[in-house]
């Protein structure tokens, strides 16, 4: 009986570490300032400010700015919804973990149900980006592509560093 309880508690502790770590995986900045740790009420503002600063360099026309404002509002709504869902998930996980004998099956089901919407969400953000990209002129599109190429080169450099 003691051995079984020790194993269950060990698994519960491991599960807690994995769940807590899932929020900060891959973040190399202090908590609260990147996608890994900034999921509080300021997260939507952080993302939108980043978007605004990147868009500023494109010098949009008035028509493009209107399209951007519409897309930005949709993105903001999705980010707020994601934050609310993440907060609710954390509360459910906390409720289960506060039990004397947390059920890892329940925790696993919670995590699986939460991740089911990831493909849909990724598609939403990619589609909104492409909606915006379509209204850009060739010079602006060139700036966007150059920006992505720069990010990709940094990613390649990081992957090479990690692979060593």
SULBELBEL-V484262 format. One line per field, one symbol per residue. ss: DSSP state (@ for helix, = for strand, . for the rest). Layout:
ss = ???
This chain:
ss = .@@@@@@@@@@@@@@@@@@@@@....................@@@@@@@@@@@@@@.....@@@@@@@@@@@@@@@@@@@@@@@@@@@@@@@@@@@@......@@@@@@@@@@@@..@@@@@@@@@@@@@@@@@...@@@@@@@@@@@@@@@@@@@@@@@@@@.
